[in-house]
């Protein structure tokens, strides 16, 4: 028995075999290794997405805390940015004293990013209570001020002369330019 296979069938069989070999080689050489890389990359991406979500949540929490702190401490933040004005200081705090004189203002060295001014003041008061009220008012004032010791009191008749030194702290203008203040 003789098998009669036509030339077209042989070409078709050879083409099919060649195509099958090509698909198998292509699958094992290209698709499977790339599929493994894809699965590894997909896993890494999933891990990075989880980490991104955690960091985004953390950043959102810190942003809420920052906004709350900025709103709670808005007075202090603005006080650091307000330039010290001796005339305005005298007008604001004149009610606590019979007379208030600011003698000199000298710029000191910078401390931790703040401009520091030292102010010597002399005043006349009728009672020490008004001086303590003045110290309480400094905390609510427009500037960040620390009163340095010693505070000298000298009684002359009905009046008490006091002299003290204050340090006025002012934030440098360019140090926190990236912070956005809430209005």
Rosetta blueprint (number, residue, H / E / L):
1 X L
2 X L
3 X L
4 X L
5 X L
6 X L
7 X H
8 X H
9 X H
10 X H
11 X H
12 X H
13 X H
14 X H
15 X H
16 X H
17 X H
18 X H
19 X H
20 X H
21 X H
22 X H
23 X H
24 X H
25 X H
26 X H
27 X H
28 X H
29 X H
30 X H
31 X H
32 X H
33 X H
34 X H
35 X H
36 X H
37 X H
38 X H
39 X H
40 X H
41 X H
42 X H
43 X H
44 X H
45 X H
46 X H
47 X H
48 X H
49 X H
50 X H
51 X H
52 X H
53 X H
54 X H
55 X H
56 X H
57 X H
58 X H
59 X H
60 X H
61 X H
62 X H
63 X H
64 X H
65 X H
66 X H
67 X H
68 X H
69 X H
70 X H
71 X H
72 X H
73 X L
74 X H
75 X H
76 X H
77 X H
78 X H
79 X H
80 X H
81 X H
82 X L
83 X L
84 X L
85 X L
86 X H
87 X H
88 X H
89 X H
90 X H
91 X H
92 X H
93 X H
94 X H
95 X H
96 X H
97 X L
98 X L
99 X E
100 X E
101 X E
102 X E
103 X E
104 X E
105 X E
106 X E
107 X E
108 X L
109 X L
110 X L
111 X E
112 X L
113 X L
114 X E
115 X E
116 X E
117 X E
118 X E
119 X E
120 X E
121 X E
122 X E
123 X E
124 X E
125 X E
126 X L
127 X L
128 X H
129 X H
130 X H
131 X H
132 X H
133 X H
134 X H
135 X H
136 X H
137 X H
138 X H
139 X L
140 X L
141 X L
142 X L
143 X L
144 X E
145 X E
146 X E
147 X E
148 X E
149 X E
150 X E
151 X E
152 X E
153 X E
154 X E
155 X E
156 X E
157 X L
158 X L
159 X E
160 X E
161 X E
162 X E
163 X E
164 X E
165 X E
166 X E
167 X E
168 X E
169 X E
170 X E
171 X E
172 X L
173 X L
174 X L
175 X L
176 X L
177 X L
178 X L
179 X L
180 X L
181 X L
182 X L
183 X L
